[in-house]
């Protein structure tokens, strides 16, 4: 099974990387951008039947710094083709 | 409107960060982990009605290195509460 873990900075925590992206987008002439926040996407291939509790435990112990970051876990038994990124 | 952009390394591209996470998870006693890949999640707050084409243009020009990375764009007019990360 596959799990997708989204780790994002909590609201109010300064996101320097997001600000840099925002500034660069403006520099490239993309207007209408109000805010940019950067987070992490961690894709984990796990043994079938791994409970979500265990994945959340991984997040708390290693993947996210819960003082400044939130996380969200999404699981799917098989990679959904609709969720595949754009192939270039 | 909000756009969520997922940037992931293409299959076959060495993911050193993912390997480090995999190793650390095993070190913490989490078994059953077959593979870990790390990508980026970029949340952009845009002017309403920004076309997806423009967001994909941002990805090609700045957010993703399309030689080694794929990207996927998801848009929503309002942040869906179901998509909010776990509040801790």
Backbone of each chain as nested JSON, in Angstrom:
{
  "chains": [
    {"id": "A", "residues": [
      {"number": 1, "name": "UNK", "atoms": {"N": [0.833, -1.195, 0.0], "CA": [0.0, 0.0, 0.0], "C": [0.876, 1.257, 0.0]}},
      {"number": 2, "name": "UNK", "atoms": {"N": [0.268, 2.322, -0.491], "CA": [1.009, 3.584, -0.566], "C": [0.399, 4.574, 0.432]}},
      {"number": 3, "name": "UNK", "atoms": {"N": [1.237, 5.343, 1.058], "CA": [0.741, 6.428, 1.902], "C": [1.377, 7.717, 1.421]}},
      {"number": 4, "name": "UNK", "atoms": {"N": [0.59, 8.763, 1.348], "CA": [1.103, 10.08, 1.006], "C": [0.966, 10.95, 2.235]}},
      {"number": 5, "name": "UNK", "atoms": {"N": [2.069, 11.52, 2.656], "CA": [2.074, 12.333, 3.87], "C": [2.394, 13.77, 3.473]}},
      {"number": 6, "name": "UNK", "atoms": {"N": [1.513, 14.68, 3.86], "CA": [1.714, 16.098, 3.561], "C": [2.137, 16.791, 4.846]}},
      {"number": 7, "name": "UNK", "atoms": {"N": [3.288, 17.408, 4.824], "CA": [3.782, 18.128, 6.003], "C": [3.823, 19.607, 5.652]}},
      {"number": 8, "name": "UNK", "atoms": {"N": [3.082, 20.411, 6.41], "CA": [3.033, 21.852, 6.123], "C": [3.343, 22.643, 7.388]}},
      {"number": 9, "name": "UNK", "atoms": {"N": [3.92, 23.803, 7.204], "CA": [4.168, 24.676, 8.346], "C": [2.841, 25.156, 8.92]}},
      {"number": 10, "name": "UNK", "atoms": {"N": [2.769, 25.27, 10.245], "CA": [1.545, 25.78, 10.869], "C": [1.335, 27.239, 10.482]}},
      {"number": 11, "name": "UNK", "atoms": {"N": [0.076, 27.673, 10.456], "CA": [-0.173, 29.079, 10.142], "C": [0.566, 29.965, 11.153]}},
      {"number": 12, "name": "UNK", "atoms": {"N": [1.159, 31.015, 10.674], "CA": [1.86, 31.93, 11.574], "C": [3.351, 31.674, 11.644]}},
      {"number": 13, "name": "UNK", "atoms": {"N": [3.775, 30.47, 11.244], "CA": [5.21, 30.17, 11.242], "C": [5.814, 30.754, 9.961]}},
      {"number": 14, "name": "UNK", "atoms": {"N": [6.894, 31.501, 10.11], "CA": [7.533, 32.148, 8.951], "C": [8.009, 31.1, 7.944]}},
      {"number": 15, "name": "UNK", "atoms": {"N": [7.624, 31.285, 6.695], "CA": [8.011, 30.346, 5.641], "C": [8.926, 31.083, 4.656]}},
      {"number": 16, "name": "UNK", "atoms": {"N": [10.214, 31.051, 4.937], "CA": [11.178, 31.815, 4.133], "C": [11.221, 31.294, 2.695]}},
      {"number": 17, "name": "UNK", "atoms": {"N": [11.133, 29.964, 2.556], "CA": [11.176, 29.35, 1.234], "C": [9.954, 29.781, 0.41]}},
      {"number": 18, "name": "UNK", "atoms": {"N": [8.802, 29.812, 1.052], "CA": [7.584, 30.261, 0.382], "C": [7.697, 31.708, -0.065]}},
      {"number": 19, "name": "UNK", "atoms": {"N": [8.252, 32.536, 0.804], "CA": [8.429, 33.951, 0.461], "C": [9.38, 34.112, -0.726]}},
      {"number": 20, "name": "UNK", "atoms": {"N": [10.432, 33.303, -0.745], "CA": [11.397, 33.361, -1.853], "C": [10.716, 32.976, -3.169]}},
      {"number": 21, "name": "UNK", "atoms": {"N": [9.875, 31.938, -3.125], "CA": [9.143, 31.511, -4.332], "C": [8.203, 32.624, -4.787]}},
      {"number": 22, "name": "UNK", "atoms": {"N": [7.489, 33.22, -3.819], "CA": [6.551, 34.304, -4.118], "C": [7.28, 35.441, -4.844]}},
      {"number": 23, "name": "UNK", "atoms": {"N": [8.419, 35.823, -4.292], "CA": [9.215, 36.916, -4.859], "C": [9.688, 36.559, -6.269]}},
      {"number": 24, "name": "UNK", "atoms": {"N": [10.135, 35.309, -6.443], "CA": [10.631, 34.879, -7.756], "C": [9.504, 34.851, -8.785]}},
      {"number": 25, "name": "UNK", "atoms": {"N": [8.3, 34.425, -8.364], "CA": [7.161, 34.412, -9.295], "C": [6.842, 35.831, -9.755]}},
      {"number": 26, "name": "UNK", "atoms": {"N": [6.882, 36.778, -8.812], "CA": [6.63, 38.173, -9.182], "C": [7.705, 38.675, -10.141]}},
      {"number": 27, "name": "UNK", "atoms": {"N": [8.937, 38.287, -9.862], "CA": [10.042, 38.694, -10.73], "C": [9.901, 38.158, -12.143]}},
      {"number": 28, "name": "UNK", "atoms": {"N": [9.25, 36.985, -12.269], "CA": [9.035, 36.39, -13.598], "C": [7.794, 36.963, -14.28]}},
      {"number": 29, "name": "UNK", "atoms": {"N": [7.102, 37.874, -13.597], "CA": [5.955, 38.527, -14.222], "C": [4.621, 37.854, -13.945]}},
      {"number": 30, "name": "UNK", "atoms": {"N": [4.594, 36.89, -13.029], "CA": [3.307, 36.273, -12.668], "C": [2.636, 37.154, -11.623]}},
      {"number": 31, "name": "UNK", "atoms": {"N": [1.571, 37.86, -12.022], "CA": [0.873, 38.685, -11.037], "C": [-0.322, 37.908, -10.489]}},
      {"number": 32, "name": "UNK", "atoms": {"N": [-0.964, 38.481, -9.488], "CA": [-2.134, 37.822, -8.894], "C": [-1.78, 36.743, -7.901]}},
      {"number": 33, "name": "UNK", "atoms": {"N": [-0.507, 36.668, -7.495], "CA": [-0.128, 35.685, -6.477], "C": [-0.194, 36.377, -5.115]}},
      {"number": 34, "name": "UNK", "atoms": {"N": [-1.063, 35.887, -4.231], "CA": [-1.222, 36.524, -2.921], "C": [-0.278, 35.946, -1.881]}},
      {"number": 35, "name": "UNK", "atoms": {"N": [-0.059, 34.651, -1.933], "CA": [0.759, 34.022, -0.9], "C": [1.254, 32.671, -1.405]}},
      {"number": 36, "name": "UNK", "atoms": {"N": [2.413, 32.267, -0.929], "CA": [2.961, 30.953, -1.275], "C": [3.481, 30.312, 0.011]}},
      {"number": 37, "name": "UNK", "atoms": {"N": [3.126, 29.047, 0.215], "CA": [3.658, 28.308, 1.368], "C": [4.253, 27.015, 0.813]}},
      {"number": 38, "name": "UNK", "atoms": {"N": [5.436, 26.667, 1.29], "CA": [6.03, 25.405, 0.822], "C": [6.012, 24.357, 1.918]}},
      {"number": 39, "name": "UNK", "atoms": {"N": [5.613, 23.172, 1.536], "CA": [5.607, 22.058, 2.473], "C": [6.299, 20.85, 1.859]}},
      {"number": 40, "name": "UNK", "atoms": {"N": [6.18, 19.723, 2.525], "CA": [6.813, 18.499, 2.043], "C": [5.756, 17.458, 1.717]}},
      {"number": 41, "name": "UNK", "atoms": {"N": [6.051, 16.666, 0.72], "CA": [5.206, 15.533, 0.353], "C": [6.091, 14.303, 0.484]}},
      {"number": 42, "name": "UNK", "atoms": {"N": [5.692, 13.373, 1.331], "CA": [6.488, 12.157, 1.515], "C": [5.636, 10.963, 1.1]}},
      {"number": 43, "name": "UNK", "atoms": {"N": [6.093, 10.232, 0.099], "CA": [5.369, 9.053, -0.381], "C": [6.049, 7.81, 0.18]}},
      {"number": 44, "name": "UNK", "atoms": {"N": [5.285, 7.022, 0.925], "CA": [5.86, 5.846, 1.577], "C": [5.163, 4.599, 1.032]}},
      {"number": 45, "name": "UNK", "atoms": {"N": [5.961, 3.635, 0.612], "CA": [5.428, 2.346, 0.153], "C": [5.525, 1.388, 1.335]}},
      {"number": 46, "name": "UNK", "atoms": {"N": [4.377, 0.955, 1.842], "CA": [4.329, 0.176, 3.082], "C": [3.758, -1.212, 2.853]}},
      {"number": 47, "name": "UNK", "atoms": {"N": [4.013, -2.11, 3.813], "CA": [3.393, -3.434, 3.788], "C": [1.877, -3.251, 3.842]}},
      {"number": 48, "name": "UNK", "atoms": {"N": [1.142, -4.088, 3.079], "CA": [-0.319, -3.972, 3.065], "C": [-0.878, -4.109, 4.474]}},
      {"number": 49, "name": "UNK", "atoms": {"N": [-1.888, -3.308, 4.768], "CA": [-2.554, -3.419, 6.064], "C": [-1.909, -2.63, 7.184]}},
      {"number": 50, "name": "UNK", "atoms": {"N": [-0.89, -1.851, 6.864], "CA": [-0.289, -1.018, 7.911], "C": [-1.344, -0.023, 8.406]}},
      {"number": 51, "name": "UNK", "atoms": {"N": [-1.629, 0.004, 9.713], "CA": [-2.678, 0.911, 10.19], "C": [-2.249, 2.374, 10.117]}},
      {"number": 52, "name": "UNK", "atoms": {"N": [-3.242, 3.244, 9.926], "CA": [-2.968, 4.684, 9.839], "C": [-2.3, 5.18, 11.119]}},
      {"number": 53, "name": "UNK", "atoms": {"N": [-2.671, 4.568, 12.258], "CA": [-2.053, 4.947, 13.541], "C": [-0.545, 4.861, 13.473]}},
      {"number": 54, "name": "UNK", "atoms": {"N": [-0.061, 3.774, 12.831], "CA": [1.38, 3.565, 12.76], "C": [2.033, 4.628, 11.881]}},
      {"number": 55, "name": "UNK", "atoms": {"N": [1.332, 5.015, 10.802], "CA": [1.871, 6.038, 9.904], "C": [1.913, 7.386, 10.634]}},
      {"number": 56, "name": "UNK", "atoms": {"N": [0.866, 7.658, 11.42], "CA": [0.845, 8.915, 12.177], "C": [1.955, 8.929, 13.224]}},
      {"number": 57, "name": "UNK", "atoms": {"N": [2.253, 7.736, 13.745], "CA": [3.343, 7.603, 14.707], "C": [4.684, 7.952, 14.035]}},
      {"number": 58, "name": "UNK", "atoms": {"N": [4.849, 7.483, 12.78], "CA": [6.065, 7.83, 12.02], "C": [6.177, 9.343, 11.873]}},
      {"number": 59, "name": "UNK", "atoms": {"N": [5.037, 9.974, 11.598], "CA": [5.028, 11.429, 11.408], "C": [5.46, 12.125, 12.69]}},
      {"number": 60, "name": "UNK", "atoms": {"N": [4.884, 11.696, 13.821], "CA": [5.183, 12.371, 15.093], "C": [6.631, 12.147, 15.502]}},
      {"number": 61, "name": "UNK", "atoms": {"N": [7.155, 10.936, 15.221], "CA": [8.516, 10.623, 15.69], "C": [9.605, 11.095, 14.751]}},
      {"number": 62, "name": "UNK", "atoms": {"N": [9.306, 11.214, 13.449], "CA": [10.382, 11.534, 12.506], "C": [10.012, 12.55, 11.436]}},
      {"number": 63, "name": "UNK", "atoms": {"N": [8.878, 12.342, 10.779], "CA": [8.651, 13.074, 9.529], "C": [8.246, 14.528, 9.72]}},
      {"number": 64, "name": "UNK", "atoms": {"N": [7.531, 14.824, 10.808], "CA": [7.088, 16.201, 11.02], "C": [7.603, 16.702, 12.361]}},
      {"number": 65, "name": "UNK", "atoms": {"N": [7.919, 17.962, 12.421], "CA": [8.235, 18.614, 13.686], "C": [6.931, 19.236, 14.162]}},
      {"number": 66, "name": "UNK", "atoms": {"N": [6.26, 18.538, 15.088], "CA": [4.894, 18.934, 15.44], "C": [4.827, 20.244, 16.23]}},
      {"number": 67, "name": "UNK", "atoms": {"N": [5.973, 20.794, 16.575], "CA": [5.96, 22.12, 17.22], "C": [5.577, 23.182, 16.181]}},
      {"number": 68, "name": "UNK", "atoms": {"N": [6.106, 23.032, 14.975], "CA": [5.869, 24.063, 13.953], "C": [5.16, 23.527, 12.707]}},
      {"number": 69, "name": "UNK", "atoms": {"N": [4.948, 22.211, 12.644], "CA": [4.363, 21.654, 11.417], "C": [3.12, 20.816, 11.694]}},
      {"number": 70, "name": "UNK", "atoms": {"N": [2.187, 20.857, 10.744], "CA": [1.039, 19.954, 10.739], "C": [1.304, 18.856, 9.716]}},
      {"number": 71, "name": "UNK", "atoms": {"N": [0.612, 17.723, 9.878], "CA": [0.738, 16.7, 8.845], "C": [-0.62, 16.09, 8.552]}},
      {"number": 72, "name": "UNK", "atoms": {"N": [-0.731, 15.513, 7.376], "CA": [-1.957, 14.852, 6.95], "C": [-1.551, 13.577, 6.226]}},
      {"number": 73, "name": "UNK", "atoms": {"N": [-2.205, 12.483, 6.531], "CA": [-1.872, 11.189, 5.919], "C": [-3.009, 10.756, 5.005]}},
      {"number": 74, "name": "UNK", "atoms": {"N": [-2.66, 10.342, 3.794], "CA": [-3.635, 9.781, 2.848], "C": [-3.124, 8.41, 2.457]}},
      {"number": 75, "name": "UNK", "atoms": {"N": [-3.979, 7.41, 2.525], "CA": [-3.521, 6.074, 2.136], "C": [-4.342, 5.565, 0.962]}},
      {"number": 76, "name": "UNK", "atoms": {"N": [-3.72, 4.727, 0.168], "CA": [-4.439, 4.059, -0.919], "C": [-3.78, 2.713, -1.109]}},
      {"number": 77, "name": "UNK", "atoms": {"N": [-4.612, 1.667, -1.315], "CA": [-4.049, 0.321, -1.433], "C": [-3.238, 0.198, -2.722]}},
      {"number": 78, "name": "UNK", "atoms": {"N": [-3.685, 0.911, -3.745], "CA": [-2.946, 0.891, -5.009], "C": [-2.839, 2.32, -5.494]}},
      {"number": 79, "name": "UNK", "atoms": {"N": [-1.688, 2.66, -6.07], "CA": [-1.517, 4.019, -6.564], "C": [-2.64, 4.326, -7.564]}},
      {"number": 80, "name": "UNK", "atoms": {"N": [-3.388, 5.377, -7.284], "CA": [-4.494, 5.778, -8.152], "C": [-3.928, 6.527, -9.361]}},
      {"number": 81, "name": "UNK", "atoms": {"N": [-4.192, 6.034, -10.584], "CA": [-3.627, 6.698, -11.763], "C": [-4.015, 8.177, -11.825]}},
      {"number": 82, "name": "UNK", "atoms": {"N": [-5.203, 8.513, -11.273], "CA": [-5.648, 9.907, -11.297], "C": [-4.756, 10.782, -10.423]}},
      {"number": 83, "name": "UNK", "atoms": {"N": [-4.058, 10.145, -9.495], "CA": [-3.2, 10.915, -8.59], "C": [-1.76, 11.027, -9.08]}},
      {"number": 84, "name": "UNK", "atoms": {"N": [-1.49, 10.381, -10.202], "CA": [-0.122, 10.431, -10.735], "C": [0.203, 11.851, -11.175]}},
      {"number": 85, "name": "UNK", "atoms": {"N": [1.436, 12.289, -10.974], "CA": [1.776, 13.62, -11.448], "C": [1.844, 13.663, -12.977]}},
      {"number": 86, "name": "UNK", "atoms": {"N": [1.761, 14.854, -13.499], "CA": [1.846, 15.052, -14.947], "C": [3.155, 14.462, -15.464]}},
      {"number": 87, "name": "UNK", "atoms": {"N": [3.061, 13.6, -16.457], "CA": [4.276, 13.043, -17.065], "C": [4.723, 14.005, -18.151]}},
      {"number": 88, "name": "UNK", "atoms": {"N": [5.96, 14.417, -18.095], "CA": [6.445, 15.4, -19.08], "C": [7.429, 14.755, -20.034]}}
    ]},
    {"id": "B", "residues": [
      {"number": 1, "name": "UNK", "atoms": {"N": [-8.456, 32.006, -4.932], "CA": [-8.435, 30.557, -5.099], "C": [-7.09, 29.992, -4.645]}},
      {"number": 2, "name": "UNK", "atoms": {"N": [-7.154, 28.729, -4.264], "CA": [-5.933, 28.07, -3.794], "C": [-5.504, 27.022, -4.816]}},
      {"number": 3, "name": "UNK", "atoms": {"N": [-4.211, 26.908, -5.021], "CA": [-3.695, 25.829, -5.86], "C": [-2.685, 25.046, -5.042]}},
      {"number": 4, "name": "UNK", "atoms": {"N": [-2.751, 23.737, -5.141], "CA": [-1.759, 22.883, -4.486], "C": [-0.943, 22.232, -5.586]}},
      {"number": 5, "name": "UNK", "atoms": {"N": [0.355, 22.404, -5.523], "CA": [1.234, 21.868, -6.554], "C": [2.126, 20.805, -5.914]}},
      {"number": 6, "name": "UNK", "atoms": {"N": [2.092, 19.616, -6.483], "CA": [2.91, 18.515, -5.977], "C": [4.069, 18.31, -6.94]}},
      {"number": 7, "name": "UNK", "atoms": {"N": [5.262, 18.418, -6.444], "CA": [6.449, 18.224, -7.282], "C": [7.166, 16.977, -6.771]}},
      {"number": 8, "name": "UNK", "atoms": {"N": [7.318, 15.986, -7.654], "CA": [7.965, 14.737, -7.237], "C": [9.081, 14.381, -8.218]}},
      {"number": 9, "name": "UNK", "atoms": {"N": [10.084, 13.718, -7.72], "CA": [11.161, 13.259, -8.594], "C": [10.625, 12.196, -9.545]}},
      {"number": 10, "name": "UNK", "atoms": {"N": [11.106, 12.208, -10.781], "CA": [10.681, 11.182, -11.739], "C": [11.184, 9.813, -11.288]}},
      {"number": 11, "name": "UNK", "atoms": {"N": [10.455, 8.763, -11.661], "CA": [10.92, 7.418, -11.306], "C": [12.32, 7.199, -11.892]}},
      {"number": 12, "name": "UNK", "atoms": {"N": [13.174, 6.596, -11.125], "CA": [14.528, 6.325, -11.616], "C": [15.537, 7.367, -11.172]}},
      {"number": 13, "name": "UNK", "atoms": {"N": [15.066, 8.539, -10.774], "CA": [15.995, 9.569, -10.29], "C": [16.312, 9.27, -8.823]}},
      {"number": 14, "name": "UNK", "atoms": {"N": [17.588, 9.243, -8.5], "CA": [18.007, 8.922, -7.129], "C": [17.443, 9.941, -6.152]}},
      {"number": 15, "name": "UNK", "atoms": {"N": [16.797, 9.451, -5.091], "CA": [16.208, 10.317, -4.074], "C": [16.95, 10.084, -2.758]}},
      {"number": 16, "name": "UNK", "atoms": {"N": [18.019, 10.849, -2.566], "CA": [18.879, 10.654, -1.387], "C": [18.119, 10.949, -0.091]}},
      {"number": 17, "name": "UNK", "atoms": {"N": [17.281, 11.999, -0.142], "CA": [16.512, 12.384, 1.042], "C": [15.522, 11.27, 1.419]}},
      {"number": 18, "name": "UNK", "atoms": {"N": [14.87, 10.698, 0.403], "CA": [13.952, 9.59, 0.647], "C": [14.658, 8.393, 1.252]}},
      {"number": 19, "name": "UNK", "atoms": {"N": [15.854, 8.104, 0.751], "CA": [16.626, 6.975, 1.285], "C": [17.013, 7.223, 2.742]}},
      {"number": 20, "name": "UNK", "atoms": {"N": [17.357, 8.486, 3.046], "CA": [17.731, 8.831, 4.428], "C": [16.537, 8.645, 5.363]}},
      {"number": 21, "name": "UNK", "atoms": {"N": [15.346, 9.04, 4.897], "CA": [14.135, 8.88, 5.713], "C": [13.855, 7.386, 5.917]}},
      {"number": 22, "name": "UNK", "atoms": {"N": [13.969, 6.608, 4.849], "CA": [13.746, 5.16, 4.91], "C": [14.661, 4.529, 5.974]}},
      {"number": 23, "name": "UNK", "atoms": {"N": [15.942, 4.89, 5.906], "CA": [16.933, 4.357, 6.835], "C": [16.597, 4.754, 8.276]}},
      {"number": 24, "name": "UNK", "atoms": {"N": [16.186, 6.019, 8.451], "CA": [15.86, 6.511, 9.792], "C": [14.623, 5.806, 10.343]}},
      {"number": 25, "name": "UNK", "atoms": {"N": [13.629, 5.543, 9.473], "CA": [12.415, 4.837, 9.924], "C": [12.782, 3.431, 10.395]}},
      {"number": 26, "name": "UNK", "atoms": {"N": [13.656, 2.759, 9.647], "CA": [14.096, 1.415, 10.063], "C": [14.851, 1.49, 11.385]}},
      {"number": 27, "name": "UNK", "atoms": {"N": [15.674, 2.507, 11.53], "CA": [16.424, 2.689, 12.774], "C": [15.52, 2.896, 13.978]}},
      {"number": 28, "name": "UNK", "atoms": {"N": [14.348, 3.502, 13.738], "CA": [13.382, 3.737, 14.821], "C": [12.505, 2.514, 15.083]}},
      {"number": 29, "name": "UNK", "atoms": {"N": [12.726, 1.446, 14.304], "CA": [11.991, 0.204, 14.54], "C": [10.715, 0.059, 13.716]}},
      {"number": 30, "name": "UNK", "atoms": {"N": [10.479, 0.955, 12.751], "CA": [9.304, 0.81, 11.884], "C": [9.65, -0.174, 10.772]}},
      {"number": 31, "name": "UNK", "atoms": {"N": [9.08, -1.387, 10.841], "CA": [9.348, -2.345, 9.776], "C": [8.222, -2.294, 8.735]}},
      {"number": 32, "name": "UNK", "atoms": {"N": [8.409, -2.994, 7.657], "CA": [7.38, -3.027, 6.613], "C": [7.408, -1.832, 5.686]}},
      {"number": 33, "name": "UNK", "atoms": {"N": [8.472, -1.033, 5.764], "CA": [8.59, 0.111, 4.848], "C": [9.401, -0.346, 3.638]}},
      {"number": 34, "name": "UNK", "atoms": {"N": [8.801, -0.316, 2.464], "CA": [9.489, -0.782, 1.253], "C": [10.272, 0.322, 0.571]}},
      {"number": 35, "name": "UNK", "atoms": {"N": [9.701, 1.517, 0.551], "CA": [10.351, 2.603, -0.181], "C": [9.815, 3.938, 0.314]}},
      {"number": 36, "name": "UNK", "atoms": {"N": [10.649, 4.951, 0.248], "CA": [10.218, 6.307, 0.612], "C": [10.723, 7.261, -0.468]}},
      {"number": 37, "name": "UNK", "atoms": {"N": [9.847, 8.155, -0.92], "CA": [10.243, 9.193, -1.882], "C": [9.801, 10.521, -1.298]}},
      {"number": 38, "name": "UNK", "atoms": {"N": [10.675, 11.503, -1.358], "CA": [10.273, 12.817, -0.858], "C": [10.075, 13.8, -2.001]}},
      {"number": 39, "name": "UNK", "atoms": {"N": [9.009, 14.538, -1.927], "CA": [8.731, 15.576, -2.912], "C": [8.369, 16.876, -2.221]}},
      {"number": 40, "name": "UNK", "atoms": {"N": [7.892, 17.812, -3.007], "CA": [7.531, 19.122, -2.477], "C": [6.051, 19.38, -2.671]}},
      {"number": 41, "name": "UNK", "atoms": {"N": [5.486, 20.089, -1.723], "CA": [4.105, 20.54, -1.813], "C": [4.141, 22.057, -1.754]}},
      {"number": 42, "name": "UNK", "atoms": {"N": [3.638, 22.705, -2.787], "CA": [3.639, 24.168, -2.808], "C": [2.193, 24.643, -2.866]}},
      {"number": 43, "name": "UNK", "atoms": {"N": [1.792, 25.383, -1.851], "CA": [0.427, 25.916, -1.796], "C": [0.465, 27.373, -2.213]}},
      {"number": 44, "name": "UNK", "atoms": {"N": [-0.276, 27.702, -3.263], "CA": [-0.251, 29.065, -3.786], "C": [-1.653, 29.656, -3.678]}},
      {"number": 45, "name": "UNK", "atoms": {"N": [-1.733, 30.848, -3.108], "CA": [-3.003, 31.575, -3.019], "C": [-3.028, 32.565, -4.181]}},
      {"number": 46, "name": "UNK", "atoms": {"N": [-3.953, 32.349, -5.109], "CA": [-3.971, 33.113, -6.365], "C": [-5.243, 33.934, -6.513]}},
      {"number": 47, "name": "UNK", "atoms": {"N": [-5.183, 34.922, -7.405], "CA": [-6.385, 35.684, -7.749], "C": [-7.414, 34.707, -8.324]}},
      {"number": 48, "name": "UNK", "atoms": {"N": [-8.684, 34.914, -7.981], "CA": [-9.749, 34.032, -8.474], "C": [-9.751, 34.001, -9.995]}},
      {"number": 49, "name": "UNK", "atoms": {"N": [-9.963, 32.822, -10.525], "CA": [-10.086, 32.689, -11.976], "C": [-8.769, 32.508, -12.708]}},
      {"number": 50, "name": "UNK", "atoms": {"N": [-7.664, 32.379, -11.954], "CA": [-6.383, 32.127, -12.623], "C": [-6.472, 30.786, -13.357]}},
      {"number": 51, "name": "UNK", "atoms": {"N": [-6.194, 30.748, -14.657], "CA": [-6.338, 29.476, -15.376], "C": [-5.236, 28.478, -15.005]}},
      {"number": 52, "name": "UNK", "atoms": {"N": [-5.585, 27.211, -15.098], "CA": [-4.631, 26.151, -14.757], "C": [-3.383, 26.239, -15.642]}},
      {"number": 53, "name": "UNK", "atoms": {"N": [-3.584, 26.661, -16.885], "CA": [-2.453, 26.827, -17.814], "C": [-1.373, 27.725, -17.225]}},
      {"number": 54, "name": "UNK", "atoms": {"N": [-1.83, 28.811, -16.586], "CA": [-0.886, 29.775, -16.021], "C": [-0.119, 29.139, -14.848]}},
      {"number": 55, "name": "UNK", "atoms": {"N": [-0.833, 28.325, -14.071], "CA": [-0.189, 27.668, -12.929], "C": [0.839, 26.651, -13.443]}},
      {"number": 56, "name": "UNK", "atoms": {"N": [0.468, 25.932, -14.511], "CA": [1.412, 24.965, -15.083], "C": [2.634, 25.678, -15.663]}},
      {"number": 57, "name": "UNK", "atoms": {"N": [2.414, 26.886, -16.163], "CA": [3.51, 27.695, -16.677], "C": [4.471, 28.063, -15.541]}},
      {"number": 58, "name": "UNK", "atoms": {"N": [3.895, 28.408, -14.377], "CA": [4.728, 28.699, -13.189], "C": [5.591, 27.49, -12.839]}},
      {"number": 59, "name": "UNK", "atoms": {"N": [4.971, 26.312, -12.92], "CA": [5.694, 25.083, -12.586], "C": [6.861, 24.877, -13.544]}},
      {"number": 60, "name": "UNK", "atoms": {"N": [6.583, 25.033, -14.841], "CA": [7.627, 24.78, -15.84], "C": [8.763, 25.793, -15.731]}},
      {"number": 61, "name": "UNK", "atoms": {"N": [8.403, 27.056, -15.4], "CA": [9.417, 28.104, -15.382], "C": [10.172, 28.209, -14.069]}},
      {"number": 62, "name": "UNK", "atoms": {"N": [9.545, 27.795, -12.973], "CA": [10.2, 28.014, -11.677], "C": [10.095, 26.845, -10.697]}},
      {"number": 63, "name": "UNK", "atoms": {"N": [8.877, 26.327, -10.523], "CA": [8.654, 25.462, -9.365], "C": [9.215, 24.053, -9.52]}},
      {"number": 64, "name": "UNK", "atoms": {"N": [9.223, 23.548, -10.744], "CA": [9.715, 22.185, -10.954], "C": [10.85, 22.194, -11.971]}},
      {"number": 65, "name": "UNK", "atoms": {"N": [11.809, 21.331, -11.764], "CA": [12.855, 21.094, -12.753], "C": [12.37, 19.922, -13.601]}},
      {"number": 66, "name": "UNK", "atoms": {"N": [11.824, 20.236, -14.774], "CA": [11.127, 19.195, -15.54], "C": [12.062, 18.158, -16.16]}},
      {"number": 67, "name": "UNK", "atoms": {"N": [13.361, 18.36, -16.0], "CA": [14.296, 17.327, -16.456], "C": [14.218, 16.116, -15.518]}},
      {"number": 68, "name": "UNK", "atoms": {"N": [14.106, 16.393, -14.225], "CA": [14.125, 15.298, -13.25], "C": [12.854, 15.213, -12.405]}},
      {"number": 69, "name": "UNK", "atoms": {"N": [11.941, 16.194, -12.568], "CA": [10.76, 16.213, -11.698], "C": [9.459, 16.252, -12.494]}},
      {"number": 70, "name": "UNK", "atoms": {"N": [8.434, 15.608, -11.948], "CA": [7.069, 15.737, -12.449], "C": [6.313, 16.679, -11.526]}},
      {"number": 71, "name": "UNK", "atoms": {"N": [5.239, 17.267, -12.047], "CA": [4.397, 18.072, -11.165], "C": [2.935, 17.8, -11.445]}},
      {"number": 72, "name": "UNK", "atoms": {"N": [2.113, 18.097, -10.456], "CA": [0.668, 17.936, -10.577], "C": [0.023, 19.127, -9.897]}},
      {"number": 73, "name": "UNK", "atoms": {"N": [-0.975, 19.711, -10.541], "CA": [-1.647, 20.899, -10.004], "C": [-3.066, 20.529, -9.607]}},
      {"number": 74, "name": "UNK", "atoms": {"N": [-3.464, 20.925, -8.404], "CA": [-4.846, 20.759, -7.938], "C": [-5.358, 22.134, -7.55]}},
      {"number": 75, "name": "UNK", "atoms": {"N": [-6.517, 22.512, -8.025], "CA": [-7.04, 23.824, -7.637], "C": [-8.36, 23.673, -6.903]}},
      {"number": 76, "name": "UNK", "atoms": {"N": [-8.629, 24.617, -6.034], "CA": [-9.921, 24.665, -5.351], "C": [-10.224, 26.126, -5.089]}},
      {"number": 77, "name": "UNK", "atoms": {"N": [-11.49, 26.514, -5.303], "CA": [-11.845, 27.926, -5.145], "C": [-11.745, 28.327, -3.675]}},
      {"number": 78, "name": "UNK", "atoms": {"N": [-12.056, 27.387, -2.798], "CA": [-11.944, 27.666, -1.358], "C": [-11.251, 26.472, -0.712]}},
      {"number": 79, "name": "UNK", "atoms": {"N": [-10.426, 26.75, 0.28], "CA": [-9.727, 25.662, 0.964], "C": [-10.763, 24.684, 1.511]}},
      {"number": 80, "name": "UNK", "atoms": {"N": [-10.664, 23.44, 1.097], "CA": [-11.602, 22.408, 1.555], "C": [-11.201, 21.97, 2.963]}},
      {"number": 81, "name": "UNK", "atoms": {"N": [-12.127, 22.103, 3.942], "CA": [-11.756, 21.744, 5.32], "C": [-11.267, 20.295, 5.418]}},
      {"number": 82, "name": "UNK", "atoms": {"N": [-11.786, 19.422, 4.514], "CA": [-11.374, 18.013, 4.554], "C": [-9.908, 17.856, 4.154]}},
      {"number": 83, "name": "UNK", "atoms": {"N": [-9.391, 18.868, 3.458], "CA": [-7.999, 18.794, 3.017], "C": [-7.022, 19.438, 3.984]}},
      {"number": 84, "name": "UNK", "atoms": {"N": [-7.554, 19.997, 5.052], "CA": [-6.68, 20.638, 6.029], "C": [-5.824, 19.583, 6.715]}},
      {"number": 85, "name": "UNK", "atoms": {"N": [-4.568, 19.899, 6.999], "CA": [-3.752, 18.914, 7.704], "C": [-4.213, 18.753, 9.156]}},
      {"number": 86, "name": "UNK", "atoms": {"N": [-3.808, 17.649, 9.747], "CA": [-4.146, 17.372, 11.133], "C": [-3.677, 18.525, 12.018]}},
      {"number": 87, "name": "UNK", "atoms": {"N": [-4.572, 19.059, 12.804], "CA": [-4.181, 20.12, 13.748], "C": [-3.706, 19.44, 15.015]}},
      {"number": 88, "name": "UNK", "atoms": {"N": [-2.505, 19.79, 15.436], "CA": [-1.957, 19.124, 16.636], "C": [-1.88, 20.064, 17.82]}}
    ]}
  ]
}
